[in-house]
């Protein structure tokens, strides 16, 4: 049965050999054209690992002791920087716009990445037609006009949908951030700016509470130190003014001043301890992102190979045409 089936298929293909060759050549030529008109793009990829924020505090019981004084040692879970939210953060408008506002050297010219994007994407031609040939982005976002917001919104839509890709590697903490564009320097600088902005955004969010504690305790330490120094001066002046002559009322005043100095000393020593714990908290929470591999020039090109696509589409065309001719002939035979 198998031999008979193969013989039937062979006869069908032999009778349709001219059409088969024609379809194969058409598909092969289509593949060649697809590769010929393909735009060359470059991939800049950075891999990084995300710190596990759900781990317990490394200080153990010391963390509980510090929490009694209002100091957060860390070690709690972080919902804002879980693996499922990293992709949304990278593709967020805020992060991409901040990255585009970074200055970098592209094609030997230093300028903001958004201005480089306008030139690379061809938006500058549209701006020249709109009498905005000298259009530039200011350094401060507060100076943005309606046109600035519109253009950077277009840039965000294009980049987030077709230029920036982020993926987890084998369901681990290792992530891959990739930027693809038609300019090699632009891909490299944009991915570096994105990973830098992501790291800074983490620091500003993740250490916000500990930084508030640090600032409060630092200010409190300065104020208590000032009070302590004032109390010490008052105590020293009182002893000097009453040297050799002292009544019972004078002893009472001296005890009060001495007690005030001792209390302020204890307060200052405790505040200094909490201040050091708070400093350790801020240091312990940095960094969230550890870079594993940085992209290096020259970057990988995504230009399609013409011979490869010619052969692949020729094989595809031969397979589709053969299947079609054999299926049609078998249907006819069954109907007859």
PyMOL commands that set and color helices and strands:
alter all, ss='L'
color gray80, all
select helices_A, chain A and resi 2-15+17-36+61-67+83-90+93-100+113-121+123-129+141-143+146-162+184-206+208-241+248-284+306-335
alter helices_A, ss='H'
color red, helices_A
select strands_A, chain A and resi 42-50+103-106+109-112+164-168+174-181+289-293+300-301
alter strands_A, ss='S'
color yellow, strands_A
deselect
rebuild
show_as cartoon
